[in-house]
Amino acid sequence: MKKPNRYLHAQRFEEAKALASHLMLLHYCDRDPDEVTSLFVPQFS
């Protein structure tokens, strides 16, 4: 079994945090649900 790459994990974690922060800003501050759903797969928008 392949060992997890800590650098890749840390990088993906930071990307997830940035996306979550952006989604929170759009939802709570900008109150823009259309922009929030546009960031998900096409089935949601």
CORLINZI-V561011 format. One line per field, one symbol per residue. phi: phi as a letter, one per 30 degrees, with the letter a starting at -180 (. if undefined). psi: psi as a letter, one per 40 degrees, with the letter a starting at -180 (. if undefined). burial: b if it has 16 or more other ideal C-beta (glycine too) atoms within 10 Angstrom, else e. A space follows every 50 residues. Layout:
BEGIN
phi = ???
psi = ???
burial = ???
END
This chain:
BEGIN
phi = .ddddddddddddddddddddddddddccdhbdddddddcdeddc
psi = ihiihddddddddddddddddddddddddefgdddddeeaiddd.
burial = eeeeeeeeeeeeeeeeeeeeeeeeebeeeeeeeeebeeeeeeeee
END
